[in-house]
């Protein structure tokens, strides 16, 4: 909040463009200043609450606290390795999207070319073992023949 003796329009526009939430010119009424300060505090509290809520990503029965990288399924914590965590987060951020092995390799390992397709299959199978209810009939991580994998929450 900026309190200034300059009362030209371009002064207030400049102050607001610098990031101020409000621009008040002198002379001002103390009651109005108090009300504006209370409104800014109230708005800031709402932003903090929204930030806390935005730390949780939910996708079907799955939830992830993105600040702690802890994953849950139906409220129970999943114990995942670092690569499995990155892979599940990728899937949760893009449900129903088909990911090729190259796309997965680039995102999880950081390389643009998959060196070993086996590594991806191993991590997909490990992740399936941890997130699927019925290991004989997987339903969350679906293989799309000839393309890659899709996450179905």
Z-matrix of the N, CA and C atoms (Angstrom, degrees):
N
C 1 1.444
C 2 1.523 1 107.39
N 3 1.319 2 115.45 1 133.00
C 4 1.460 3 120.79 2 -179.99
C 5 1.518 4 108.56 3 -112.34
N 6 1.341 5 116.06 4 130.93
C 7 1.452 6 122.44 5 172.21
C 8 1.522 7 105.81 6 -114.72
N 9 1.336 8 115.83 7 122.82
C 10 1.454 9 119.66 8 -173.16
C 11 1.521 10 111.18 9 -142.68
N 12 1.323 11 114.36 10 155.04
C 13 1.450 12 120.69 11 174.06
C 14 1.518 13 111.60 12 -84.93
N 15 1.309 14 117.35 13 -10.97
C 16 1.471 15 121.46 14 179.65
C 17 1.524 16 108.37 15 -84.31
N 18 1.320 17 115.36 16 124.12
C 19 1.459 18 118.27 17 -173.88
C 20 1.526 19 113.77 18 -119.98
N 21 1.314 20 117.53 19 20.73
C 22 1.462 21 120.61 20 175.48
C 23 1.533 22 109.17 21 -79.02
N 24 1.330 23 115.80 22 153.12
C 25 1.464 24 119.95 23 -179.36
C 26 1.531 25 111.90 24 -59.91
N 27 1.335 26 116.87 25 -42.26
C 28 1.463 27 118.35 26 -177.38
C 29 1.523 28 111.95 27 -67.27
N 30 1.347 29 118.27 28 -26.71
C 31 1.466 30 120.22 29 176.05
C 32 1.527 31 110.79 30 -66.96
N 33 1.332 32 116.07 31 -44.77
C 34 1.468 33 118.59 32 179.70
C 35 1.527 34 110.42 33 -69.62
N 36 1.331 35 117.85 34 -37.96
C 37 1.468 36 119.91 35 176.67
C 38 1.515 37 111.08 36 -62.52
N 39 1.324 38 116.94 37 -41.02
C 40 1.459 39 120.48 38 179.05
C 41 1.530 40 110.81 39 -64.77
N 42 1.330 41 116.61 40 -44.09
C 43 1.465 42 120.48 41 178.73
C 44 1.517 43 112.45 42 -61.47
N 45 1.330 44 116.70 43 -42.04
C 46 1.464 45 120.56 44 178.69
C 47 1.523 46 111.27 45 -69.38
N 48 1.333 47 117.03 46 -34.10
C 49 1.471 48 119.54 47 178.63
C 50 1.524 49 111.52 48 -69.44
N 51 1.333 50 117.53 49 -21.82
C 52 1.466 51 120.87 50 176.88
C 53 1.524 52 112.48 51 -77.36
N 54 1.342 53 115.66 52 -10.28
C 55 1.458 54 119.09 53 177.33
C 56 1.508 55 114.74 54 116.60
N 57 1.317 56 117.48 55 2.73
C 58 1.460 57 119.69 56 178.55
C 59 1.529 58 109.65 57 -67.59
N 60 1.323 59 116.24 58 146.23
C 61 1.460 60 120.86 59 177.58
C 62 1.529 61 111.77 60 -84.79
N 63 1.318 62 115.99 61 -22.81
C 64 1.463 63 119.90 62 179.84
C 65 1.523 64 108.62 63 -154.38
N 66 1.324 65 115.72 64 157.33
C 67 1.466 66 122.89 65 179.72
C 68 1.513 67 107.11 66 -134.51
N 69 1.326 68 116.29 67 116.58
C 70 1.465 69 121.63 68 -177.34
C 71 1.521 70 107.81 69 -118.32
N 72 1.330 71 115.90 70 133.81
C 73 1.461 72 120.27 71 179.30
C 74 1.522 73 110.62 72 -100.13
N 75 1.334 74 114.59 73 150.56
C 76 1.463 75 121.01 74 175.76
C 77 1.517 76 108.42 75 -82.78
N 78 1.264 77 121.02 76 148.63
C 79 1.459 78 126.45 77 -9.73
C 80 1.529 79 110.96 78 -74.19
N 81 1.304 80 116.33 79 149.65
C 82 1.469 81 121.36 80 179.63
C 83 1.517 82 108.74 81 -127.00
N 84 1.317 83 115.37 82 161.43
C 85 1.460 84 120.52 83 177.84
C 86 1.535 85 108.56 84 -93.59
N 87 1.333 86 117.50 85 126.98
C 88 1.470 87 120.73 86 -177.14
C 89 1.531 88 114.00 87 -56.16
N 90 1.324 89 117.90 88 -35.54
C 91 1.468 90 119.54 89 179.83
C 92 1.533 91 111.31 90 -66.53
N 93 1.339 92 115.14 91 -37.89
C 94 1.462 93 119.10 92 178.32
C 95 1.530 94 109.62 93 -67.60
N 96 1.344 95 116.81 94 -42.39
C 97 1.469 96 120.46 95 177.77
C 98 1.529 97 110.48 96 -59.77
N 99 1.332 98 117.21 97 -44.73
C 100 1.467 99 120.97 98 178.90
C 101 1.519 100 112.12 99 -60.68
N 102 1.329 101 116.82 100 -41.86
C 103 1.467 102 120.58 101 179.34
C 104 1.524 103 110.98 102 -65.00
N 105 1.335 104 116.92 103 -39.90
C 106 1.474 105 119.98 104 179.73
C 107 1.528 106 111.11 105 -67.88
N 108 1.330 107 117.51 106 -38.53
C 109 1.462 108 120.58 107 177.75
C 110 1.531 109 110.23 108 -64.57
N 111 1.331 110 117.17 109 -43.60
C 112 1.468 111 120.29 110 177.74
C 113 1.527 112 111.21 111 -61.48
N 114 1.340 113 116.75 112 -39.68
C 115 1.464 114 119.96 113 178.91
C 116 1.534 115 110.67 114 -64.32
N 117 1.328 116 117.60 115 -40.58
C 118 1.468 117 120.67 116 177.90
C 119 1.529 118 111.75 117 -64.83
N 120 1.315 119 116.65 118 -40.39
C 121 1.472 120 120.63 119 178.08
C 122 1.525 121 109.93 120 -64.18
N 123 1.329 122 116.79 121 -43.87
C 124 1.464 123 121.18 122 179.02
C 125 1.532 124 110.35 123 -61.64
N 126 1.335 125 117.30 124 -43.79
C 127 1.463 126 121.98 125 179.03
C 128 1.531 127 110.54 126 -63.44
N 129 1.333 128 117.50 127 -39.21
C 130 1.458 129 121.32 128 -179.98
C 131 1.527 130 110.92 129 -66.64
N 132 1.336 131 117.08 130 -38.87
C 133 1.466 132 119.81 131 177.12
C 134 1.520 133 110.92 132 -62.59
N 135 1.334 134 117.68 133 -39.54
C 136 1.465 135 121.35 134 177.70
C 137 1.514 136 111.06 135 -63.81
N 138 1.333 137 117.55 136 -38.32
C 139 1.464 138 120.56 137 178.50
C 140 1.517 139 111.02 138 -65.35
N 141 1.344 140 117.53 139 -39.81
C 142 1.459 141 121.00 140 178.77
C 143 1.524 142 110.11 141 -64.41
N 144 1.334 143 117.52 142 -41.88
C 145 1.465 144 121.08 143 178.32
C 146 1.516 145 110.35 144 -63.45
N 147 1.339 146 118.01 145 -42.79
C 148 1.458 147 120.92 146 178.56
C 149 1.519 148 110.66 147 -63.57
N 150 1.342 149 118.34 148 -38.10
C 151 1.466 150 121.59 149 179.78
C 152 1.520 151 109.76 150 -63.23
N 153 1.341 152 116.88 151 -43.71
C 154 1.460 153 119.94 152 179.03
C 155 1.518 154 110.57 153 -61.60
N 156 1.338 155 117.03 154 -40.33
C 157 1.455 156 120.66 155 178.84
C 158 1.520 157 111.06 156 -68.49
N 159 1.329 158 117.02 157 -33.73
C 160 1.460 159 119.96 158 -176.13
C 161 1.520 160 112.26 159 -74.88
N 162 1.334 161 118.69 160 -8.81
C 163 1.457 162 121.49 161 176.56
C 164 1.517 163 111.75 162 -74.71
N 165 1.321 164 118.06 163 -10.64
C 166 1.452 165 121.60 164 -178.55
C 167 1.522 166 109.99 165 -109.78
N 168 1.317 167 114.71 166 122.79
C 169 1.457 168 121.69 167 176.12
C 170 1.521 169 106.83 168 -104.23
N 171 1.326 170 116.50 169 126.05
C 172 1.458 171 121.07 170 -179.50
C 173 1.516 172 109.02 171 -119.10
N 174 1.330 173 114.91 172 136.27
C 175 1.462 174 120.59 173 179.84
C 176 1.528 175 106.95 174 -148.14
N 177 1.333 176 116.47 175 101.08
C 178 1.465 177 120.26 176 -176.52
C 179 1.518 178 109.75 177 63.66
N 180 1.334 179 117.59 178 -132.25
C 181 1.463 180 119.98 179 -179.99
C 182 1.528 181 112.88 180 -80.38
N 183 1.322 182 116.45 181 -0.48
C 184 1.462 183 121.25 182 -175.45
C 185 1.517 184 111.08 183 -99.29
N 186 1.330 185 115.70 184 145.21
C 187 1.461 186 122.40 185 175.00
C 188 1.511 187 108.22 186 -139.88
N 189 1.320 188 115.26 187 148.19
C 190 1.457 189 120.60 188 178.76
C 191 1.516 190 108.42 189 -137.96
N 192 1.315 191 116.64 190 127.57
C 193 1.452 192 120.91 191 169.97
C 194 1.518 193 105.46 192 -86.79
N 195 1.339 194 116.66 193 105.67
C 196 1.462 195 120.63 194 -172.13
C 197 1.516 196 113.33 195 -70.62
N 198 1.325 197 118.42 196 -19.63
C 199 1.460 198 118.82 197 178.43
C 200 1.530 199 111.41 198 -80.90
N 201 1.335 200 117.68 199 -28.46
C 202 1.462 201 120.19 200 178.64
C 203 1.525 202 112.64 201 -107.09
N 204 1.357 203 116.78 202 -7.64
C 205 1.472 204 122.97 203 -177.92
C 206 1.528 205 111.43 204 55.15
N 207 1.328 206 116.28 205 42.81
C 208 1.458 207 121.91 206 174.30
C 209 1.520 208 107.51 207 -105.72
N 210 1.325 209 115.56 208 133.38
C 211 1.455 210 122.34 209 -176.05
C 212 1.522 211 109.95 210 -111.12
N 213 1.338 212 114.82 211 146.08
C 214 1.460 213 121.22 212 -178.82
C 215 1.522 214 109.18 213 -136.11
N 216 1.315 215 114.82 214 145.94
C 217 1.454 216 120.82 215 171.16
C 218 1.516 217 106.93 216 -126.87
N 219 1.321 218 115.89 217 121.46
C 220 1.468 219 122.21 218 -176.12
C 221 1.524 220 111.46 219 50.95
N 222 1.330 221 116.75 220 38.00
C 223 1.458 222 121.91 221 177.19
C 224 1.510 223 115.09 222 86.17
N 225 1.328 224 118.45 223 -11.21
C 226 1.462 225 121.38 224 179.70
C 227 1.519 226 109.67 225 -97.04
N 228 1.328 227 116.00 226 134.32
C 229 1.460 228 119.92 227 -176.79
C 230 1.527 229 111.37 228 -70.89
N 231 1.330 230 114.99 229 137.93
C 232 1.461 231 121.89 230 174.29
C 233 1.521 232 108.04 231 -98.07
N 234 1.307 233 116.85 232 133.02
C 235 1.465 234 121.46 233 177.57
C 236 1.521 235 107.23 234 -94.07
N 237 1.335 236 115.98 235 109.34
C 238 1.463 237 121.45 236 -175.37
C 239 1.518 238 110.56 237 -122.52
N 240 1.320 239 115.27 238 151.02
C 241 1.458 240 120.60 239 172.73
C 242 1.527 241 108.48 240 -75.85
N 243 1.322 242 116.84 241 173.08
C 244 1.466 243 120.55 242 -179.14
C 245 1.525 244 111.22 243 -61.23
N 246 1.319 245 117.79 244 -46.66
C 247 1.471 246 120.98 245 -179.45
C 248 1.524 247 111.10 246 -66.51
N 249 1.318 248 117.49 247 -39.45
C 250 1.469 249 120.42 248 177.51
C 251 1.524 250 110.53 249 -63.78
N 252 1.333 251 116.96 250 -37.94
C 253 1.462 252 121.19 251 178.72
C 254 1.521 253 111.12 252 -63.93
N 255 1.326 254 116.41 253 -45.63
C 256 1.465 255 120.27 254 179.39
C 257 1.526 256 110.05 255 -63.42
N 258 1.318 257 116.46 256 -40.38
C 259 1.463 258 121.50 257 -179.45
C 260 1.533 259 110.73 258 -65.47
N 261 1.325 260 117.66 259 -46.22
C 262 1.461 261 120.19 260 179.91
C 263 1.529 262 110.88 261 -66.51
N 264 1.321 263 117.62 262 -37.67
C 265 1.458 264 120.19 263 177.30
C 266 1.529 265 110.87 264 -63.80
N 267 1.320 266 116.90 265 -40.04
C 268 1.462 267 120.95 266 175.70
C 269 1.531 268 110.35 267 -59.07
N 270 1.322 269 116.26 268 -47.79
C 271 1.463 270 120.77 269 179.62
C 272 1.531 271 111.55 270 -62.95
N 273 1.344 272 116.91 271 -42.79
C 274 1.468 273 120.37 272 -178.04
C 275 1.526 274 111.76 273 -66.86
N 276 1.321 275 116.82 274 -33.38
C 277 1.462 276 120.02 275 178.60
C 278 1.523 277 112.45 276 -72.80
N 279 1.338 278 116.60 277 -21.06
C 280 1.462 279 120.89 278 -176.84
C 281 1.535 280 110.36 279 -136.01
N 282 1.333 281 118.07 280 64.66
C 283 1.466 282 118.56 281 -179.80
C 284 1.524 283 111.02 282 -63.83
N 285 1.308 284 115.34 283 146.06
C 286 1.472 285 124.51 284 178.35
C 287 1.529 286 113.59 285 73.55
N 288 1.327 287 118.70 286 -8.93
C 289 1.468 288 119.87 287 179.65
C 290 1.524 289 109.26 288 -79.97
N 291 1.320 290 116.44 289 138.23
C 292 1.457 291 121.05 290 177.49
C 293 1.525 292 108.37 291 -85.13
N 294 1.329 293 115.89 292 128.41
C 295 1.465 294 122.25 293 177.33
C 296 1.519 295 109.13 294 -111.69
N 297 1.322 296 116.05 295 125.74
C 298 1.455 297 119.71 296 174.56
C 299 1.526 298 108.38 297 -74.67
N 300 1.321 299 115.91 298 165.55
C 301 1.461 300 119.48 299 177.95
C 302 1.523 301 110.94 300 -61.86
N 303 1.327 302 116.89 301 -37.61
C 304 1.470 303 120.06 302 178.40
C 305 1.530 304 111.20 303 -63.19
N 306 1.337 305 116.90 304 -41.33
C 307 1.465 306 120.42 305 179.07
C 308 1.526 307 110.51 306 -64.14
N 309 1.316 308 116.60 307 -42.67
C 310 1.464 309 120.62 308 179.18
C 311 1.523 310 109.89 309 -64.96
N 312 1.315 311 116.21 310 -45.08
C 313 1.461 312 119.76 311 -178.71
C 314 1.526 313 110.83 312 -61.54
N 315 1.322 314 116.45 313 -42.04
C 316 1.464 315 120.23 314 -179.72
C 317 1.522 316 111.02 315 -64.68
N 318 1.331 317 116.87 316 -42.28
C 319 1.461 318 119.85 317 -176.99
C 320 1.536 319 112.33 318 -73.86
N 321 1.309 320 116.94 319 -44.06
C 322 1.464 321 120.31 320 -174.10
C 323 1.531 322 112.27 321 -82.08
N 324 1.325 323 116.99 322 -42.11
C 325 1.456 324 120.63 323 -177.22
C 326 1.529 325 113.14 324 -98.56
N 327 1.326 326 116.94 325 -16.17
C 328 1.452 327 120.13 326 177.52
C 329 1.513 328 114.59 327 84.27
N 330 1.316 329 118.22 328 8.50
C 331 1.459 330 121.67 329 177.84
C 332 1.521 331 109.22 330 -105.43
N 333 1.319 332 115.72 331 154.55
C 334 1.461 333 119.05 332 -178.90
C 335 1.522 334 112.18 333 -89.23
N 336 1.311 335 118.09 334 -17.69
C 337 1.459 336 121.17 335 -178.84
C 338 1.520 337 108.79 336 -122.71
N 339 1.328 338 116.23 337 127.65
C 340 1.458 339 120.47 338 179.00
C 341 1.526 340 109.15 339 -71.80
N 342 1.310 341 115.77 340 121.28
C 343 1.454 342 120.58 341 179.65
C 344 1.520 343 110.19 342 -83.07
N 345 1.317 344 116.52 343 -37.70
C 346 1.456 345 120.49 344 -175.14
C 347 1.527 346 109.69 345 -139.08
N 348 1.331 347 116.75 346 107.98
C 349 1.469 348 121.04 347 177.48
C 350 1.520 349 111.56 348 -61.89
N 351 1.325 350 116.59 349 -28.00
C 352 1.463 351 121.09 350 -179.92
C 353 1.521 352 111.97 351 -61.15
N 354 1.330 353 117.61 352 -37.37
C 355 1.465 354 120.92 353 -178.62
C 356 1.525 355 109.98 354 -60.79
N 357 1.318 356 116.39 355 -43.07
C 358 1.462 357 120.09 356 179.93
C 359 1.521 358 110.13 357 -64.41
N 360 1.327 359 117.39 358 -45.33
C 361 1.470 360 120.65 359 -179.76
C 362 1.520 361 111.12 360 -62.50
N 363 1.323 362 117.16 361 -38.06
C 364 1.468 363 120.41 362 179.00
C 365 1.531 364 110.03 363 -62.84
N 366 1.331 365 117.29 364 -47.11
C 367 1.462 366 119.70 365 -178.94
C 368 1.527 367 112.23 366 -69.17
N 369 1.314 368 117.37 367 -35.42
C 370 1.474 369 120.01 368 175.72
C 371 1.525 370 109.29 369 -62.45
N 372 1.327 371 117.07 370 -45.12
C 373 1.475 372 120.46 371 179.91
C 374 1.524 373 111.79 372 -64.95
N 375 1.325 374 117.33 373 -40.29
C 376 1.473 375 120.06 374 177.25
C 377 1.524 376 110.56 375 -63.01
N 378 1.338 377 115.67 376 -43.77
C 379 1.460 378 119.89 377 -179.93
C 380 1.525 379 110.85 378 -65.79
N 381 1.328 380 116.67 379 -41.03
C 382 1.469 381 119.71 380 176.10
C 383 1.524 382 110.95 381 -57.97
N 384 1.313 383 115.91 382 -42.83
C 385 1.459 384 119.59 383 179.99
C 386 1.519 385 113.25 384 -60.96
N 387 1.332 386 116.22 385 -26.23
C 388 1.459 387 119.80 386 -178.15
C 389 1.526 388 113.81 387 -94.39
N 390 1.337 389 117.72 388 -22.37
C 391 1.466 390 119.01 389 -175.58
C 392 1.521 391 113.90 390 -108.94
N 393 1.329 392 117.84 391 -19.11
C 394 1.467 393 120.03 392 -176.54
C 395 1.517 394 110.98 393 -82.66
N 396 1.338 395 115.29 394 145.51
C 397 1.461 396 120.94 395 176.05
C 398 1.520 397 110.43 396 -78.11
N 399 1.316 398 116.03 397 -44.67
C 400 1.448 399 122.10 398 -178.57
C 401 1.522 400 108.24 399 -118.77
N 402 1.306 401 116.21 400 108.45
C 403 1.464 402 120.02 401 -174.23
C 404 1.536 403 112.64 402 -66.85
N 405 1.335 404 117.73 403 -21.07
C 406 1.461 405 120.85 404 178.33
C 407 1.528 406 111.32 405 -77.24
N 408 1.317 407 116.36 406 -29.02
C 409 1.457 408 121.01 407 -176.93
C 410 1.533 409 109.14 408 -127.98
N 411 1.341 410 117.82 409 78.60
C 412 1.464 411 119.31 410 -177.15
C 413 1.528 412 111.20 411 -65.37
N 414 1.329 413 115.59 412 141.99
C 415 1.446 414 117.80 413 -178.29
C 416 1.517 415 113.89 414 -133.21
N 417 1.327 416 119.73 415 -11.19
C 418 1.463 417 120.44 416 -179.92
C 419 1.527 418 111.78 417 -93.88
N 420 1.305 419 117.89 418 -40.91
C 421 1.462 420 121.62 419 177.50
C 422 1.520 421 107.16 420 -109.82
N 423 1.314 422 115.26 421 108.10
C 424 1.458 423 121.61 422 -173.14
C 425 1.527 424 109.16 423 -104.64
N 426 1.331 425 115.56 424 134.68
C 427 1.462 426 120.40 425 173.86
C 428 1.515 427 108.81 426 -83.65
N 429 1.324 428 115.52 427 126.93
C 430 1.464 429 121.73 428 175.78
C 431 1.526 430 105.45 429 -102.91
N 432 1.318 431 115.90 430 105.83
C 433 1.466 432 121.28 431 -173.60
C 434 1.518 433 112.07 432 -54.50
N 435 1.327 434 114.61 433 128.74
C 436 1.446 435 121.73 434 177.56
C 437 1.533 436 114.48 435 81.10
N 438 1.340 437 117.42 436 -6.79
C 439 1.470 438 120.03 437 -179.05
C 440 1.519 439 113.14 438 -119.27
N 441 1.321 440 117.02 439 -58.16
C 442 1.461 441 119.62 440 -176.10
C 443 1.509 442 111.11 441 163.59
N 444 1.341 443 115.81 442 -128.87
C 445 1.461 444 121.40 443 -173.54
C 446 1.536 445 110.30 444 -135.08
N 447 1.337 446 113.87 445 149.10
C 448 1.448 447 121.49 446 177.76
C 449 1.521 448 108.07 447 -131.30
N 450 1.340 449 116.43 448 142.30
C 451 1.458 450 122.59 449 178.11
C 452 1.528 451 108.46 450 -100.94
N 453 1.322 452 114.94 451 123.84
C 454 1.456 453 121.57 452 -179.39
C 455 1.529 454 107.34 453 -118.16
N 456 1.340 455 116.75 454 102.93
C 457 1.470 456 118.14 455 -177.90
C 458 1.468 457 112.47 456 -73.31
